[in-house]
Amino acid sequence: MKLSHFFGFAVASLTISTAANSQAFEDKFRQLNDDKFRTPNIYRTASGAPGHAYWQQKVDYDIRVTLNDEQQSVSARSTITYTNNSPDTLRYLWVQLDQNRFKKDSIGPQTRSTPADNLDRVSFSRMESMLTQEEFPAGYTITDVSDTRGEPMPYTINDTMMRIDLDQPLESGETVSFNIGWQNNIIEASVLGGRGGYEYFEDDGNYLYEMAQWFPRMAAYYDVEGWQNKQFVGNGEFALEFGDYTVAITVPADHIVASTGVLQNSGEVLNRQQRQRLEQAKSADRPVKIVTEEEALENQKAGTDETKTWVFKAERVRDFAWASSRKFIWDAQGYKKGDTDVMAMSFYPEEGNPLWERYSTASIIHTIDSYNDYSFDYPYPVAISVNGPVGGMEYPMITFNGPRPYVDEDSGEKYYSKRTKYGLVSVIIHEIGHIYFPMIVNSDERQWTWMDEGINTYLQFLAEQRWEPDYPSWRGDARNITSYMASDNQMPIMTNSESILQFGNNAYGKPATALNILRETIVGRELFDFAFREYAHRWKFKRPTPEDLFRTLEDASGVDLDWFFRGWFYTTDHVDISLDQVNLLTVNTQDPEIEKAWQNQLDEQDPESITSVRNQDMLYKIHQQEQLQDFYNQYDDYTVTNADRNKYRKLLKGLSDEQRTMLQNGSNFYVLDFSNLGGLVMPILLDIEYEDGSNEHVRIPAEIWRRSPESVSKLLIRDKTIKEIVLDPHWETADVDVTNNYWPARPVPSRIELFKRGDRHDSLMEDYNEELETEDDEENES
């Protein structure tokens, strides 16, 4: 911006670079309907709600499974009833065979599609995983696919998918039932990773099993994608159908089983005291031990050849998981509020105490209490947290969570760090939260990881902040995502799950932060909370797409958010707004007595010419010959002449009273120049401090960028003098560079770290180890 002083007023004029016109104007506020969204239809409306003809399939399962504790394997048989609620005729059905991911010839991770790592430096655990992948007989052995008469049905296995061909086309509204029998070996979770598996306890020779993706599951068929039969490569999780389950689980008689659903035969598998404790837990104000630590230790001392069959039923769920071990301690506490009536339960070995007995069940109840406020009342009768080999994973009514205390080698006592404590609380909040999203709000995880992970991480952040003041949340606050948003090798949030480069930041952190910024900065808490609850209620027990979320948030809040969704979800732009310059203008009174004195004062503030300074002792010509001096040597440019006065009087005669008053306006006109260096348009938030000590907060909406997304100027008219301006004072927009957010500019504080020669290698190794820990955390989380 250039300041041009005309005789009438001091005004601001914009200088426009012709180079900017060489590229087409990018409208960052154009509507997403133009190029990103599907056309609304009878299944999904323009408002983001399910349409009047919305449909989804229903799949019911009756399963009998036996756990072999000697060989770490399962054998099972299921009867599947598939109801075609679509308007389409189906000639075949697709089934997910997720355990095939671990076969050495699979397309999944650590197999055919995985590039070679740098093998110069390999951990023992990584080497064990590579060797086991080559040798372990993983995957399903399908023993039977037949109809209800026992007649074989033709099927084709394609890696992690199986197509079953129907002898008769399945018309709209029709139902078909068929059987699948199978066997598979259970993976050791700490070696091959994954979302389920077993853990072996060498000290007592016992096993703990967490059974996930353990049975052939029907793939989803829906209006947007048709069959969701993308192969299970590893990151993209699952798209499944709701249905009712009856599952009979046969395990060693001394095992305790935790499972999706409600136990149907407690009289056969629990003793009287355990049943009494469960009844007591319904109304308890703290967790009640159903199986105590002493009882669990007694269970694991000796094995048995006898078995028990635990029968569970679950209604309106999209998946089924369970856990089994003779090592389990079991505690429970009831929670009842609104339409929620749930038994919160935790299952863990004694290695998990004292951490688990203190925090696990309390964290479950806290999560339900928080998520109910922000979405809908928890609808299921149980909510479970299990400690085992899986660091964090979710299924309907049951979750697997990892952190444990560590044992001091000298004293043998167990301790837990601050990081472990908050890690446990956070992972339980996160995984129990997943029962809401996507186990109830049933998004397509195979396509869009962020729709369950990002949304749930946002709600996790809200729940964590309700746990205690200044809870050390890892993700959600805008300041925590800036390093990622300024980094290279990014992809938009709207990227398929298997193509994401920085998985944790892209699928968890950035969308969670975006939603939190919408709530705190763009829309406001009241409007956003209402809109988000509307989305949750509209789509619970249904399958939303990204457009359904975006459209609902706009529809229910009454705020146009296309610009925000476009920038945050469809691009890799980042936020970097710079406060480049502050210009102070005041009204030119045009009174020569005032204006020439003002100009004189302004000019006197300019530095004196170095030539004039060095010429001070010079003997000038006009001083040698006084006859050379005239009127202009006696008076300077700031002398008011009669001509000046006459011109001013003539001006006043032609003005109205209101115009004369404007000439006397003593306000300060501040023109603030901003640059959008990151490309992502956002509101401009200012804290202004005045010379008199007062303060003001100014919020300029993002729409200021709509016609000039690269740079804008904003006029502020104030009677007071501004001392300081801070841009984004609470770091709420994810601005990646705050050094250009101050006027006047501030120095950037830092520290100089001194070291002796020879210490540099140690410092580098500490950085390397810390980097490895971070990578391990992200890998475990994904």
Order of alpha helices (4+ residues) and beta strands (2+ residues): beta-beta-beta-beta-beta-alpha-beta-beta-beta-beta-alpha-beta-beta-beta-beta-beta-beta-beta-beta-alpha-alpha-beta-alpha-beta-beta-beta-beta-alpha-beta-beta-beta-beta-beta-alpha-alpha-alpha-alpha-alpha-alpha-alpha-beta-alpha-alpha-alpha-alpha-alpha-alpha-beta-beta-beta-beta-beta-beta-alpha
